[in-house]
Amino acid sequence: MKKMLLLLLVGLFLSGCGTLAKESELWEHDTMYKNWDHFKFSYYGYKNPSDESCKKTQEQGWWGIEVHKR
């Protein structure tokens, strides 16, 4: 009985993780970074952002679609 309860809890946990990954659209992307500029900025450029890096983020669409909360 304890094993059955443990398996049920593990199953619920894994299904919850899968649901969260689906909502975050993690599986719909083939990479984590949009391009090499995005990769470089994420590793060392974020410490000293500039107007140029801000312009690149908007032109290249690094951060995806903006979602407005109601």
PyMOL Python script that loads the backbone (N, CA, C, O; Angstrom):
from pymol import cmd

cmd.read_pdbstr("""\
ATOM      1  N   MET A   1       0.826  -1.193   0.000  1.00  0.00           N
ATOM      2  CA  MET A   1       0.000   0.000   0.000  1.00  0.00           C
ATOM      3  C   MET A   1       0.870   1.255   0.000  1.00  0.00           C
ATOM      4  O   MET A   1       0.554   2.240  -0.668  1.00  0.00           O
ATOM      5  N   LYS A   2       1.975   1.210   0.760  1.00  0.00           N
ATOM      6  CA  LYS A   2       2.862   2.367   0.821  1.00  0.00           C
ATOM      7  C   LYS A   2       3.527   2.618  -0.532  1.00  0.00           C
ATOM      8  O   LYS A   2       3.711   3.764  -0.942  1.00  0.00           O
ATOM      9  N   LYS A   3       3.882   1.532  -1.219  1.00  0.00           N
ATOM     10  CA  LYS A   3       4.506   1.671  -2.536  1.00  0.00           C
ATOM     11  C   LYS A   3       3.526   2.282  -3.535  1.00  0.00           C
ATOM     12  O   LYS A   3       3.909   3.091  -4.380  1.00  0.00           O
ATOM     13  N   MET A   4       2.264   1.887  -3.428  1.00  0.00           N
ATOM     14  CA  MET A   4       1.236   2.411  -4.328  1.00  0.00           C
ATOM     15  C   MET A   4       1.047   3.910  -4.098  1.00  0.00           C
ATOM     16  O   MET A   4       0.928   4.681  -5.051  1.00  0.00           O
ATOM     17  N   LEU A   5       1.021   4.310  -2.848  1.00  0.00           N
ATOM     18  CA  LEU A   5       0.885   5.733  -2.515  1.00  0.00           C
ATOM     19  C   LEU A   5       2.100   6.518  -2.996  1.00  0.00           C
ATOM     20  O   LEU A   5       1.956   7.617  -3.531  1.00  0.00           O
ATOM     21  N   LEU A   6       3.282   5.970  -2.811  1.00  0.00           N
ATOM     22  CA  LEU A   6       4.500   6.622  -3.275  1.00  0.00           C
ATOM     23  C   LEU A   6       4.503   6.779  -4.797  1.00  0.00           C
ATOM     24  O   LEU A   6       4.866   7.837  -5.311  1.00  0.00           O
ATOM     25  N   LEU A   7       4.102   5.736  -5.514  1.00  0.00           N
ATOM     26  CA  LEU A   7       4.020   5.803  -6.976  1.00  0.00           C
ATOM     27  C   LEU A   7       2.996   6.834  -7.436  1.00  0.00           C
ATOM     28  O   LEU A   7       3.221   7.535  -8.423  1.00  0.00           O
ATOM     29  N   LEU A   8       1.889   6.931  -6.737  1.00  0.00           N
ATOM     30  CA  LEU A   8       0.870   7.920  -7.054  1.00  0.00           C
ATOM     31  C   LEU A   8       1.412   9.333  -6.864  1.00  0.00           C
ATOM     32  O   LEU A   8       1.201  10.196  -7.716  1.00  0.00           O
ATOM     33  N   LEU A   9       2.107   9.575  -5.759  1.00  0.00           N
ATOM     34  CA  LEU A   9       2.682  10.899  -5.496  1.00  0.00           C
ATOM     35  C   LEU A   9       3.748  11.267  -6.525  1.00  0.00           C
ATOM     36  O   LEU A   9       3.807  12.409  -6.982  1.00  0.00           O
ATOM     37  N   VAL A  10       4.582  10.309  -6.884  1.00  0.00           N
ATOM     38  CA  VAL A  10       5.611  10.560  -7.905  1.00  0.00           C
ATOM     39  C   VAL A  10       4.946  10.863  -9.249  1.00  0.00           C
ATOM     40  O   VAL A  10       5.380  11.766  -9.965  1.00  0.00           O
ATOM     41  N   GLY A  11       3.912  10.127  -9.589  1.00  0.00           N
ATOM     42  CA  GLY A  11       3.171  10.366 -10.832  1.00  0.00           C
ATOM     43  C   GLY A  11       2.550  11.746 -10.875  1.00  0.00           C
ATOM     44  O   GLY A  11       2.621  12.431 -11.896  1.00  0.00           O
ATOM     45  N   LEU A  12       1.943  12.158  -9.777  1.00  0.00           N
ATOM     46  CA  LEU A  12       1.354  13.502  -9.706  1.00  0.00           C
ATOM     47  C   LEU A  12       2.427  14.579  -9.814  1.00  0.00           C
ATOM     48  O   LEU A  12       2.232  15.590 -10.490  1.00  0.00           O
ATOM     49  N   PHE A  13       3.545  14.366  -9.156  1.00  0.00           N
ATOM     50  CA  PHE A  13       4.651  15.325  -9.221  1.00  0.00           C
ATOM     51  C   PHE A  13       5.153  15.480 -10.652  1.00  0.00           C
ATOM     52  O   PHE A  13       5.325  16.600 -11.133  1.00  0.00           O
ATOM     53  N   LEU A  14       5.389  14.364 -11.331  1.00  0.00           N
ATOM     54  CA  LEU A  14       5.894  14.410 -12.701  1.00  0.00           C
ATOM     55  C   LEU A  14       4.895  15.033 -13.670  1.00  0.00           C
ATOM     56  O   LEU A  14       5.288  15.755 -14.586  1.00  0.00           O
ATOM     57  N   SER A  15       3.621  14.762 -13.475  1.00  0.00           N
ATOM     58  CA  SER A  15       2.625  15.371 -14.353  1.00  0.00           C
ATOM     59  C   SER A  15       2.543  16.876 -14.108  1.00  0.00           C
ATOM     60  O   SER A  15       2.313  17.641 -15.044  1.00  0.00           O
ATOM     61  N   GLY A  16       2.727  17.302 -12.878  1.00  0.00           N
ATOM     62  CA  GLY A  16       2.761  18.741 -12.577  1.00  0.00           C
ATOM     63  C   GLY A  16       3.951  19.419 -13.212  1.00  0.00           C
ATOM     64  O   GLY A  16       3.833  20.527 -13.735  1.00  0.00           O
ATOM     65  N   CYS A  17       5.109  18.759 -13.171  1.00  0.00           N
ATOM     66  CA  CYS A  17       6.306  19.320 -13.807  1.00  0.00           C
ATOM     67  C   CYS A  17       6.122  19.419 -15.315  1.00  0.00           C
ATOM     68  O   CYS A  17       6.545  20.399 -15.928  1.00  0.00           O
ATOM     69  N   GLY A  18       5.499  18.421 -15.912  1.00  0.00           N
ATOM     70  CA  GLY A  18       5.248  18.429 -17.352  1.00  0.00           C
ATOM     71  C   GLY A  18       4.305  19.547 -17.743  1.00  0.00           C
ATOM     72  O   GLY A  18       4.488  20.185 -18.781  1.00  0.00           O
ATOM     73  N   THR A  19       3.301  19.788 -16.923  1.00  0.00           N
ATOM     74  CA  THR A  19       2.349  20.861 -17.190  1.00  0.00           C
ATOM     75  C   THR A  19       3.042  22.221 -17.124  1.00  0.00           C
ATOM     76  O   THR A  19       2.811  23.081 -17.974  1.00  0.00           O
ATOM     77  N   LEU A  20       3.884  22.409 -16.123  1.00  0.00           N
ATOM     78  CA  LEU A  20       4.597  23.682 -16.012  1.00  0.00           C
ATOM     79  C   LEU A  20       5.547  23.897 -17.186  1.00  0.00           C
ATOM     80  O   LEU A  20       5.667  25.015 -17.688  1.00  0.00           O
ATOM     81  N   ALA A  21       6.216  22.845 -17.624  1.00  0.00           N
ATOM     82  CA  ALA A  21       7.118  22.965 -18.778  1.00  0.00           C
ATOM     83  C   ALA A  21       6.329  23.307 -20.037  1.00  0.00           C
ATOM     84  O   ALA A  21       6.802  24.075 -20.874  1.00  0.00           O
ATOM     85  N   LYS A  22       5.142  22.748 -20.175  1.00  0.00           N
ATOM     86  CA  LYS A  22       4.309  23.056 -21.345  1.00  0.00           C
ATOM     87  C   LYS A  22       3.859  24.508 -21.317  1.00  0.00           C
ATOM     88  O   LYS A  22       3.902  25.180 -22.348  1.00  0.00           O
ATOM     89  N   GLU A  23       3.431  25.006 -20.172  1.00  0.00           N
ATOM     90  CA  GLU A  23       2.984  26.390 -20.053  1.00  0.00           C
ATOM     91  C   GLU A  23       4.121  27.376 -20.297  1.00  0.00           C
ATOM     92  O   GLU A  23       3.889  28.470 -20.812  1.00  0.00           O
ATOM     93  N   SER A  24       5.326  27.008 -19.938  1.00  0.00           N
ATOM     94  CA  SER A  24       6.465  27.899 -20.141  1.00  0.00           C
ATOM     95  C   SER A  24       6.968  27.867 -21.578  1.00  0.00           C
ATOM     96  O   SER A  24       7.854  28.642 -21.938  1.00  0.00           O
ATOM     97  N   GLU A  25       6.416  26.982 -22.403  1.00  0.00           N
ATOM     98  CA  GLU A  25       6.799  26.812 -23.807  1.00  0.00           C
ATOM     99  C   GLU A  25       8.255  26.376 -23.953  1.00  0.00           C
ATOM    100  O   GLU A  25       8.879  26.637 -24.981  1.00  0.00           O
ATOM    101  N   LEU A  26       8.793  25.721 -22.943  1.00  0.00           N
ATOM    102  CA  LEU A  26      10.180  25.261 -22.963  1.00  0.00           C
ATOM    103  C   LEU A  26      10.435  24.305 -24.114  1.00  0.00           C
ATOM    104  O   LEU A  26      11.478  24.393 -24.762  1.00  0.00           O
ATOM    105  N   TRP A  27       9.522  23.406 -24.381  1.00  0.00           N
ATOM    106  CA  TRP A  27       9.727  22.376 -25.400  1.00  0.00           C
ATOM    107  C   TRP A  27       9.545  22.896 -26.820  1.00  0.00           C
ATOM    108  O   TRP A  27       9.880  22.196 -27.775  1.00  0.00           O
ATOM    109  N   GLU A  28       9.019  24.113 -26.981  1.00  0.00           N
ATOM    110  CA  GLU A  28       8.796  24.654 -28.322  1.00  0.00           C
ATOM    111  C   GLU A  28      10.030  25.343 -28.897  1.00  0.00           C
ATOM    112  O   GLU A  28      10.021  25.743 -30.061  1.00  0.00           O
ATOM    113  N   HIS A  29      11.071  25.488 -28.117  1.00  0.00           N
ATOM    114  CA  HIS A  29      12.280  26.177 -28.567  1.00  0.00           C
ATOM    115  C   HIS A  29      13.400  25.170 -28.787  1.00  0.00           C
ATOM    116  O   HIS A  29      13.579  24.246 -27.994  1.00  0.00           O
ATOM    117  N   ASP A  30      14.151  25.355 -29.870  1.00  0.00           N
ATOM    118  CA  ASP A  30      15.254  24.445 -30.125  1.00  0.00           C
ATOM    119  C   ASP A  30      16.525  24.862 -29.397  1.00  0.00           C
ATOM    120  O   ASP A  30      17.421  24.038 -29.208  1.00  0.00           O
ATOM    121  N   THR A  31      16.620  26.108 -28.990  1.00  0.00           N
ATOM    122  CA  THR A  31      17.778  26.586 -28.240  1.00  0.00           C
ATOM    123  C   THR A  31      17.320  27.510 -27.123  1.00  0.00           C
ATOM    124  O   THR A  31      16.174  27.958 -27.099  1.00  0.00           O
ATOM    125  N   MET A  32      18.220  27.785 -26.211  1.00  0.00           N
ATOM    126  CA  MET A  32      17.893  28.685 -25.117  1.00  0.00           C
ATOM    127  C   MET A  32      18.102  30.143 -25.515  1.00  0.00           C
ATOM    128  O   MET A  32      17.430  31.035 -24.997  1.00  0.00           O
ATOM    129  N   TYR A  33      19.029  30.382 -26.429  1.00  0.00           N
ATOM    130  CA  TYR A  33      19.363  31.744 -26.837  1.00  0.00           C
ATOM    131  C   TYR A  33      18.918  31.998 -28.267  1.00  0.00           C
ATOM    132  O   TYR A  33      18.968  31.108 -29.116  1.00  0.00           O
ATOM    133  N   LYS A  34      18.488  33.213 -28.517  1.00  0.00           N
ATOM    134  CA  LYS A  34      18.004  33.585 -29.845  1.00  0.00           C
ATOM    135  C   LYS A  34      19.122  33.534 -30.888  1.00  0.00           C
ATOM    136  O   LYS A  34      18.918  33.025 -31.991  1.00  0.00           O
ATOM    137  N   ASN A  35      20.304  34.060 -30.543  1.00  0.00           N
ATOM    138  CA  ASN A  35      21.462  34.057 -31.448  1.00  0.00           C
ATOM    139  C   ASN A  35      22.725  34.271 -30.612  1.00  0.00           C
ATOM    140  O   ASN A  35      22.662  34.315 -29.383  1.00  0.00           O
ATOM    141  N   TRP A  36      23.876  34.403 -31.286  1.00  0.00           N
ATOM    142  CA  TRP A  36      25.142  34.538 -30.557  1.00  0.00           C
ATOM    143  C   TRP A  36      25.237  35.847 -29.780  1.00  0.00           C
ATOM    144  O   TRP A  36      25.860  35.880 -28.719  1.00  0.00           O
ATOM    145  N   ASP A  37      24.638  36.922 -30.280  1.00  0.00           N
ATOM    146  CA  ASP A  37      24.632  38.193 -29.532  1.00  0.00           C
ATOM    147  C   ASP A  37      23.885  38.025 -28.211  1.00  0.00           C
ATOM    148  O   ASP A  37      24.320  38.528 -27.175  1.00  0.00           O
ATOM    149  N   HIS A  38      22.774  37.324 -28.257  1.00  0.00           N
ATOM    150  CA  HIS A  38      21.998  37.067 -27.049  1.00  0.00           C
ATOM    151  C   HIS A  38      22.808  36.219 -26.062  1.00  0.00           C
ATOM    152  O   HIS A  38      22.806  36.484 -24.860  1.00  0.00           O
ATOM    153  N   PHE A  39      23.498  35.202 -26.578  1.00  0.00           N
ATOM    154  CA  PHE A  39      24.344  34.340 -25.751  1.00  0.00           C
ATOM    155  C   PHE A  39      25.442  35.148 -25.054  1.00  0.00           C
ATOM    156  O   PHE A  39      25.637  35.017 -23.845  1.00  0.00           O
ATOM    157  N   LYS A  40      26.158  35.984 -25.814  1.00  0.00           N
ATOM    158  CA  LYS A  40      27.250  36.791 -25.240  1.00  0.00           C
ATOM    159  C   LYS A  40      26.722  37.757 -24.191  1.00  0.00           C
ATOM    160  O   LYS A  40      27.327  37.921 -23.132  1.00  0.00           O
ATOM    161  N   PHE A  41      25.594  38.396 -24.484  1.00  0.00           N
ATOM    162  CA  PHE A  41      25.023  39.330 -23.517  1.00  0.00           C
ATOM    163  C   PHE A  41      24.621  38.617 -22.229  1.00  0.00           C
ATOM    164  O   PHE A  41      24.838  39.140 -21.136  1.00  0.00           O
ATOM    165  N   SER A  42      24.041  37.435 -22.354  1.00  0.00           N
ATOM    166  CA  SER A  42      23.575  36.691 -21.184  1.00  0.00           C
ATOM    167  C   SER A  42      24.718  36.220 -20.296  1.00  0.00           C
ATOM    168  O   SER A  42      24.544  36.069 -19.087  1.00  0.00           O
ATOM    169  N   TYR A  43      25.884  35.987 -20.886  1.00  0.00           N
ATOM    170  CA  TYR A  43      27.014  35.503 -20.088  1.00  0.00           C
ATOM    171  C   TYR A  43      27.856  36.608 -19.472  1.00  0.00           C
ATOM    172  O   TYR A  43      28.276  36.485 -18.322  1.00  0.00           O
ATOM    173  N   TYR A  44      28.112  37.673 -20.198  1.00  0.00           N
ATOM    174  CA  TYR A  44      28.953  38.705 -19.591  1.00  0.00           C
ATOM    175  C   TYR A  44      28.510  40.134 -19.882  1.00  0.00           C
ATOM    176  O   TYR A  44      29.022  41.053 -19.242  1.00  0.00           O
ATOM    177  N   GLY A  45      27.604  40.367 -20.793  1.00  0.00           N
ATOM    178  CA  GLY A  45      27.183  41.721 -21.122  1.00  0.00           C
ATOM    179  C   GLY A  45      26.144  42.302 -20.192  1.00  0.00           C
ATOM    180  O   GLY A  45      25.980  43.521 -20.130  1.00  0.00           O
ATOM    181  N   TYR A  46      25.434  41.441 -19.462  1.00  0.00           N
ATOM    182  CA  TYR A  46      24.357  41.919 -18.591  1.00  0.00           C
ATOM    183  C   TYR A  46      24.870  42.770 -17.436  1.00  0.00           C
ATOM    184  O   TYR A  46      24.110  43.536 -16.843  1.00  0.00           O
ATOM    185  N   LYS A  47      26.156  42.640 -17.115  1.00  0.00           N
ATOM    186  CA  LYS A  47      26.705  43.395 -15.988  1.00  0.00           C
ATOM    187  C   LYS A  47      26.836  44.879 -16.309  1.00  0.00           C
ATOM    188  O   LYS A  47      26.749  45.723 -15.417  1.00  0.00           O
ATOM    189  N   ASN A  48      27.046  45.194 -17.583  1.00  0.00           N
ATOM    190  CA  ASN A  48      27.182  46.587 -18.021  1.00  0.00           C
ATOM    191  C   ASN A  48      26.323  46.827 -19.260  1.00  0.00           C
ATOM    192  O   ASN A  48      26.858  46.994 -20.356  1.00  0.00           O
ATOM    193  N   PRO A  49      24.997  46.848 -19.099  1.00  0.00           N
ATOM    194  CA  PRO A  49      24.149  47.054 -20.272  1.00  0.00           C
ATOM    195  C   PRO A  49      24.331  48.461 -20.839  1.00  0.00           C
ATOM    196  O   PRO A  49      24.594  49.418 -20.111  1.00  0.00           O
ATOM    197  N   SER A  50      24.185  48.555 -22.135  1.00  0.00           N
ATOM    198  CA  SER A  50      24.341  49.843 -22.802  1.00  0.00           C
ATOM    199  C   SER A  50      23.115  50.103 -23.668  1.00  0.00           C
ATOM    200  O   SER A  50      22.235  49.254 -23.809  1.00  0.00           O
ATOM    201  N   ASP A  51      23.083  51.300 -24.245  1.00  0.00           N
ATOM    202  CA  ASP A  51      21.995  51.625 -25.156  1.00  0.00           C
ATOM    203  C   ASP A  51      22.032  50.709 -26.381  1.00  0.00           C
ATOM    204  O   ASP A  51      20.991  50.340 -26.923  1.00  0.00           O
ATOM    205  N   GLU A  52      23.244  50.350 -26.808  1.00  0.00           N
ATOM    206  CA  GLU A  52      23.400  49.457 -27.956  1.00  0.00           C
ATOM    207  C   GLU A  52      22.821  48.081 -27.667  1.00  0.00           C
ATOM    208  O   GLU A  52      22.130  47.508 -28.510  1.00  0.00           O
ATOM    209  N   SER A  53      23.098  47.544 -26.478  1.00  0.00           N
ATOM    210  CA  SER A  53      22.569  46.220 -26.138  1.00  0.00           C
ATOM    211  C   SER A  53      21.051  46.266 -26.008  1.00  0.00           C
ATOM    212  O   SER A  53      20.371  45.306 -26.371  1.00  0.00           O
ATOM    213  N   CYS A  54      20.518  47.361 -25.498  1.00  0.00           N
ATOM    214  CA  CYS A  54      19.062  47.512 -25.401  1.00  0.00           C
ATOM    215  C   CYS A  54      18.443  47.533 -26.795  1.00  0.00           C
ATOM    216  O   CYS A  54      17.395  46.930 -27.030  1.00  0.00           O
ATOM    217  N   LYS A  55      19.095  48.225 -27.706  1.00  0.00           N
ATOM    218  CA  LYS A  55      18.608  48.301 -29.082  1.00  0.00           C
ATOM    219  C   LYS A  55      18.630  46.908 -29.732  1.00  0.00           C
ATOM    220  O   LYS A  55      17.695  46.543 -30.445  1.00  0.00           O
ATOM    221  N   LYS A  56      19.704  46.126 -29.483  1.00  0.00           N
ATOM    222  CA  LYS A  56      19.801  44.771 -30.035  1.00  0.00           C
ATOM    223  C   LYS A  56      18.676  43.882 -29.506  1.00  0.00           C
ATOM    224  O   LYS A  56      18.096  43.098 -30.256  1.00  0.00           O
ATOM    225  N   THR A  57      18.370  44.004 -28.215  1.00  0.00           N
ATOM    226  CA  THR A  57      17.320  43.161 -27.637  1.00  0.00           C
ATOM    227  C   THR A  57      15.992  43.393 -28.333  1.00  0.00           C
ATOM    228  O   THR A  57      15.244  42.449 -28.587  1.00  0.00           O
ATOM    229  N   GLN A  58      15.700  44.648 -28.642  1.00  0.00           N
ATOM    230  CA  GLN A  58      14.434  44.967 -29.282  1.00  0.00           C
ATOM    231  C   GLN A  58      14.425  44.585 -30.752  1.00  0.00           C
ATOM    232  O   GLN A  58      13.422  44.069 -31.245  1.00  0.00           O
ATOM    233  N   GLU A  59      15.518  44.826 -31.462  1.00  0.00           N
ATOM    234  CA  GLU A  59      15.590  44.518 -32.889  1.00  0.00           C
ATOM    235  C   GLU A  59      15.570  43.012 -33.147  1.00  0.00           C
ATOM    236  O   GLU A  59      14.927  42.548 -34.089  1.00  0.00           O
ATOM    237  N   GLN A  60      16.271  42.255 -32.313  1.00  0.00           N
ATOM    238  CA  GLN A  60      16.417  40.828 -32.541  1.00  0.00           C
ATOM    239  C   GLN A  60      15.383  39.981 -31.794  1.00  0.00           C
ATOM    240  O   GLN A  60      15.324  38.766 -31.984  1.00  0.00           O
ATOM    241  N   GLY A  61      14.582  40.608 -30.957  1.00  0.00           N
ATOM    242  CA  GLY A  61      13.515  39.893 -30.253  1.00  0.00           C
ATOM    243  C   GLY A  61      14.014  38.837 -29.290  1.00  0.00           C
ATOM    244  O   GLY A  61      13.509  37.715 -29.293  1.00  0.00           O
ATOM    245  N   TRP A  62      14.995  39.171 -28.466  1.00  0.00           N
ATOM    246  CA  TRP A  62      15.583  38.203 -27.536  1.00  0.00           C
ATOM    247  C   TRP A  62      14.608  37.706 -26.502  1.00  0.00           C
ATOM    248  O   TRP A  62      14.670  36.537 -26.122  1.00  0.00           O
ATOM    249  N   TRP A  63      13.725  38.529 -26.040  1.00  0.00           N
ATOM    250  CA  TRP A  63      12.941  38.197 -24.859  1.00  0.00           C
ATOM    251  C   TRP A  63      11.532  37.730 -25.182  1.00  0.00           C
ATOM    252  O   TRP A  63      10.715  37.593 -24.272  1.00  0.00           O
ATOM    253  N   GLY A  64      11.228  37.486 -26.429  1.00  0.00           N
ATOM    254  CA  GLY A  64       9.920  36.915 -26.780  1.00  0.00           C
ATOM    255  C   GLY A  64       8.809  37.947 -26.790  1.00  0.00           C
ATOM    256  O   GLY A  64       9.048  39.150 -26.897  1.00  0.00           O
ATOM    257  N   ILE A  65       7.606  37.453 -26.676  1.00  0.00           N
ATOM    258  CA  ILE A  65       6.409  38.304 -26.742  1.00  0.00           C
ATOM    259  C   ILE A  65       6.135  38.877 -25.360  1.00  0.00           C
ATOM    260  O   ILE A  65       6.148  38.152 -24.365  1.00  0.00           O
ATOM    261  N   GLU A  66       5.888  40.173 -25.305  1.00  0.00           N
ATOM    262  CA  GLU A  66       5.593  40.835 -24.044  1.00  0.00           C
ATOM    263  C   GLU A  66       4.169  40.499 -23.620  1.00  0.00           C
ATOM    264  O   GLU A  66       3.234  40.602 -24.413  1.00  0.00           O
ATOM    265  N   VAL A  67       4.017  40.099 -22.374  1.00  0.00           N
ATOM    266  CA  VAL A  67       2.706  39.730 -21.835  1.00  0.00           C
ATOM    267  C   VAL A  67       2.328  40.764 -20.797  1.00  0.00           C
ATOM    268  O   VAL A  67       3.091  41.044 -19.873  1.00  0.00           O
ATOM    269  N   HIS A  68       1.138  41.332 -20.958  1.00  0.00           N
ATOM    270  CA  HIS A  68       0.661  42.336 -20.002  1.00  0.00           C
ATOM    271  C   HIS A  68      -0.304  41.675 -19.015  1.00  0.00           C
ATOM    272  O   HIS A  68      -1.226  40.960 -19.407  1.00  0.00           O
ATOM    273  N   LYS A  69      -0.072  41.927 -17.751  1.00  0.00           N
ATOM    274  CA  LYS A  69      -0.972  41.388 -16.720  1.00  0.00           C
ATOM    275  C   LYS A  69      -2.177  42.294 -16.595  1.00  0.00           C
ATOM    276  O   LYS A  69      -2.094  43.509 -16.775  1.00  0.00           O
ATOM    277  N   ARG A  70      -3.291  41.674 -16.284  1.00  0.00           N
ATOM    278  CA  ARG A  70      -4.530  42.462 -16.124  1.00  0.00           C
ATOM    279  C   ARG A  70      -4.669  42.960 -14.740  1.00  0.00           C
ATOM    280  O   ARG A  70      -5.646  43.639 -14.424  1.00  0.00           O
TER     281      ARG A  70
END
""", "prot")
cmd.dss("prot")
cmd.show_as("cartoon", "prot")
cmd.util.cbc("prot")
cmd.orient("prot")
